[in-house]
């Protein structure tokens, strides 16, 4: 009878560990999903800023490295 009790206790302990692991995995999954959303938004924002900078540089008058007229 003690063998049955010992096995029952081991199974219960394993089930509890599995439950905690499932919760941890779900929490990590949610965290990673949120981080990827942030990374995606930042990547799009960076692409927009790069495009705007290129437009501003192409619309700028004259070359940027031109020496001043007094040289």
Steps between C-alpha positions, in 0.01 A plus 500: 500500500787739570628445145166616365508806728856580396410471132191714552708767673759493219229529236340790688839673526562451128155634414563810711837557334341457158230753587760757613702435185193552284432833671863604460504405132179693436639806680822483298302461180294809576814697583671396177189584299487850651872550436461399135213745461723775641792398278274498195360846581850638559626347175217665306564829678871482419423431133269805491765720659762374256271580209427848637871565550576395144226730371633789710854440376387489138306827543788678680660781299856433380749244621536464875883505490538817292752742654373845600533776237785681681749217426 
